[in-house]
Amino acid sequence: MSQSDNVRPFKIADAARAIRHVFVRDLLLDAHIGVYTHEHGRTQPIRVNVDLTVSEAAHGDKHANVVCYEEVVNNIKAMVASGHLNLVETLAERVAASCLEDERVMAARIRIEKLAAIPEAGSVGVEIERTRASS
């Protein structure tokens, strides 16, 4: 069995299943985050990516009828501004839970990267996927 045989692709947009893909790419923020002493009392850069599987419905070109990516971004900014977090995992879980509060969101894939945590690495972090059934 090749490695690709055990990896299920994450298909988000799907016309046959009436699924729309709403996303946020490369949201750059400064966050009070980290478990180590040298990470306390200062911010560090993070990158946030969000992929949402959304049930399609007639939107009639009306903002209220769609999942708003600006609202997703504003919620993430508020979470980051609310104070120090030890773990990127905690932030990822909170972002996913916030996204799943909208009943149209069926699944949320969240990636949080710390961009300066390890000098030799471009980034380190976590990616999670949560669904309405498991949220």
TARAKA-V636182 format. One record per backbone hydrogen bond with DSSP energy under -1.0 kcal/mol. CO is the residue of the C=O (numbers start at 1). NH is the residue of the N-H. E is the energy in kcal/mol with one decimal. If there is no record, write none. Layout:
# TARAKA-V636182
co->{CO | CO}
nh->{NH | NH}
e->{E | E}
This chain:
# TARAKA-V636182
co->{2 | 3 | 4 | 9 | 14 | 15 | 18 | 19 | 20 | 22 | 24 | 27 | 29 | 31 | 31 | 32 | 36 | 37 | 44 | 45 | 46 | 47 | 48 | 49 | 50 | 51 | 52 | 53 | 53 | 54 | 59 | 62 | 63 | 68 | 69 | 70 | 71 | 72 | 73 | 74 | 75 | 76 | 77 | 85 | 87 | 88 | 89 | 90 | 91 | 92 | 93 | 94 | 95 | 96 | 99 | 102 | 104 | 106 | 107 | 108 | 109 | 110 | 111 | 112 | 113 | 114 | 118 | 124 | 126 | 128 | 130 | 131}
nh->{5 | 6 | 7 | 11 | 19 | 18 | 56 | 14 | 54 | 52 | 50 | 48 | 46 | 33 | 44 | 85 | 39 | 40 | 31 | 115 | 29 | 113 | 27 | 111 | 24 | 109 | 22 | 106 | 107 | 20 | 62 | 65 | 66 | 72 | 73 | 74 | 75 | 76 | 77 | 78 | 79 | 80 | 81 | 34 | 91 | 92 | 93 | 94 | 95 | 96 | 97 | 98 | 99 | 100 | 102 | 105 | 55 | 132 | 53 | 130 | 51 | 128 | 49 | 126 | 47 | 124 | 121 | 114 | 112 | 110 | 108 | 135}
e->{-1.3 | -1.2 | -1.1 | -1.1 | -2.4 | -1.2 | -3.2 | -2.1 | -3.0 | -2.9 | -2.3 | -2.2 | -3.0 | -1.2 | -2.1 | -2.1 | -1.9 | -1.6 | -2.8 | -2.3 | -2.1 | -2.6 | -2.5 | -2.6 | -2.2 | -3.0 | -1.9 | -3.4 | -1.2 | -3.4 | -2.3 | -1.8 | -1.6 | -1.7 | -2.4 | -2.8 | -2.3 | -2.0 | -2.7 | -2.2 | -2.1 | -2.5 | -2.3 | -2.1 | -1.4 | -2.7 | -2.4 | -2.2 | -2.5 | -2.5 | -2.5 | -2.3 | -2.3 | -2.3 | -1.4 | -2.1 | -2.7 | -2.7 | -2.5 | -2.8 | -2.5 | -2.7 | -2.4 | -2.2 | -2.2 | -1.8 | -2.2 | -3.6 | -2.6 | -2.4 | -3.1 | -1.2}
